[in-house]
Amino acid sequence: MKGLGIGFLSILTAVALFFFGTRFTDGPLAIFTGGPFTSGVLESAPEDWSYLKDRDLVEFQTLTPARSRTVWLAVHDSRLFIVSGYMNTGYGSIWKQWPHYLSEDDRIILRIDDALHEQRLKRIMEGPEIVPVLQELGRKYFGGTQGLGTQDTVARGDTWMFEVVDR
């Protein structure tokens, strides 16, 4: 029994060290939150984000706290959007902390390939872009279904939608 306890404690310690260690990496490690970006070249943001339409993932870093993550993206009308679903679920409240950081400081850094773009995330709760953005996410990630929600789930706050805008 003592050996089982030591084994469990060893695994728990290793997991805790892994998550602590990712805070010091140059960007995220797959789905795990990473540290601030230390590589990349600062460039001005494009006026047209359409070149990202078929890209699956993008990395971005919040400034407060300085943490990075990998997220899904949608492009609509040459504009770039990031959406966070499951915000009012128990699962979402544990896993989806980054949208709450933006209430203090909405500045982000996008890292696309080796380019860094200093931007902001502007929350969208209503407007004509909601349905097309959700449809684009459904096309890319959910086999054509709406996927992350509806106009009502965005308005209710179950799904948080952000547009990437200039600082």
C-alpha positions in Angstrom: 0.0 0.0 0.0 2.9 2.3 0.8 4.4 1.7 -2.6 1.1 2.5 -4.3 0.9 5.8 -2.4 4.5 6.7 -3.4 3.8 5.9 -7.0 0.7 8.0 -7.0 2.5 10.9 -5.4 5.3 10.6 -7.9 2.9 10.7 -10.9 1.1 13.7 -9.3 4.4 15.5 -8.8 5.5 14.9 -12.4 2.2 16.2 -13.7 2.4 19.3 -11.5 6.0 19.9 -12.6 5.0 19.5 -16.3 2.2 22.1 -16.0 4.5 24.5 -14.0 7.3 24.0 -16.6 5.1 24.9 -19.6 4.8 28.4 -18.2 8.4 28.9 -19.2 8.3 27.5 -22.8 8.4 29.6 -25.9 4.7 29.3 -26.7 2.2 26.6 -26.1 2.9 22.9 -26.2 0.1 21.5 -28.4 -3.1 21.9 -26.2 -1.1 22.9 -23.1 -0.8 26.6 -22.2 2.7 27.9 -22.6 4.8 30.8 -21.6 5.3 34.1 -23.4 6.7 34.1 -26.9 10.5 34.5 -27.1 10.9 33.9 -30.8 9.4 35.4 -33.9 9.7 38.6 -35.8 7.4 41.6 -35.1 5.4 42.5 -38.2 2.4 44.7 -38.9 -0.9 42.9 -39.1 -2.3 42.3 -42.6 -5.5 44.2 -43.6 -6.9 40.9 -45.0 -6.7 37.8 -42.9 -8.1 35.6 -45.7 -4.8 33.7 -46.1 -5.7 32.0 -42.8 -9.1 30.7 -44.0 -8.0 27.1 -44.2 -5.5 27.1 -41.4 -6.6 25.0 -38.4 -4.8 26.6 -35.5 -3.2 29.9 -34.5 -1.1 30.7 -31.4 -1.7 33.8 -29.3 -0.4 35.2 -26.1 -2.2 37.3 -23.5 -0.1 40.0 -21.9 -1.7 39.8 -18.4 -0.8 37.1 -17.5 1.9 36.4 -20.1 0.7 33.0 -21.3 0.2 31.5 -24.7 -2.2 29.0 -26.2 -3.3 27.4 -29.4 -6.8 28.1 -30.6 -9.2 27.5 -33.5 -9.9 30.4 -35.8 -12.4 31.6 -38.4 -12.0 34.1 -41.1 -15.1 36.0 -42.4 -15.1 39.0 -44.7 -11.3 39.1 -44.5 -11.6 39.5 -40.7 -10.1 37.1 -38.1 -12.2 35.7 -35.3 -11.4 33.5 -32.3 -14.3 31.8 -30.5 -14.3 30.1 -27.1 -17.2 27.7 -26.4 -18.5 26.0 -23.3 -18.0 29.1 -21.2 -20.9 28.5 -18.8 -20.1 24.8 -18.2 -18.1 23.3 -15.3 -15.6 22.0 -17.9 -15.3 25.4 -19.5 -14.8 27.2 -16.2 -11.8 25.1 -15.5 -10.3 24.9 -19.0 -11.3 28.3 -20.5 -9.6 30.9 -18.3 -8.0 33.0 -21.1 -11.2 34.9 -22.1 -11.6 36.2 -18.6 -8.0 37.6 -18.7 -9.2 39.9 -21.5 -11.5 41.9 -19.2 -8.3 43.3 -17.6 -6.2 43.7 -20.7 -7.4 42.8 -24.2 -4.0 43.1 -25.9 -2.6 39.9 -27.4 0.3 38.8 -29.6 -0.6 36.5 -32.5 2.2 34.2 -33.7 1.6 33.0 -37.2 4.5 30.9 -38.5 7.4 33.2 -37.5 5.5 36.5 -37.5 4.3 38.2 -34.4 1.4 40.6 -34.7 0.4 42.9 -31.8 -3.4 43.0 -31.7 -6.4 43.2 -29.4 -9.4 40.9 -29.0 -12.7 42.7 -29.2 -15.6 40.7 -27.8 -18.6 40.4 -30.1 -22.0 39.6 -28.5 -24.3 40.7 -31.3 -24.2 41.6 -35.0 -24.4 40.2 -38.5 -21.0 38.4 -38.3 -22.0 35.9 -35.6 -23.9 33.4 -37.7 -21.4 33.4 -40.6 -18.4 33.0 -38.2 -20.1 30.1 -36.4 -20.9 28.5 -39.8 -17.3 28.8 -40.8 -16.2 27.2 -37.5 -18.7 24.4 -38.2 -17.3 23.9 -41.7 -13.8 23.6 -40.4 -14.1 21.7 -37.2 -17.5 20.1 -36.9 -18.2 18.6 -40.4 -20.6 21.4 -41.5 -22.7 21.7 -38.3 -22.9 24.9 -36.3 -20.7 23.3 -33.7 -19.8 25.9 -31.0 -23.2 27.5 -30.7 -25.8 29.9 -32.1 -26.5 33.6 -32.1 -28.4 33.0 -28.8 -25.5 31.2 -27.1 -23.2 34.1 -28.1 -25.7 36.6 -26.7 -26.1 34.5 -23.5 -22.3 34.2 -22.9 -22.2 30.4 -23.4 -20.0 31.0 -26.4 -17.6 34.0 -26.4 -16.6 35.4 -29.8 -13.7 37.8 -30.4 -12.6 39.7 -33.4 -8.9 40.3 -33.8 -8.5 44.0 -34.2 -5.6 46.5 -34.3 -4.3 48.0 -31.1 
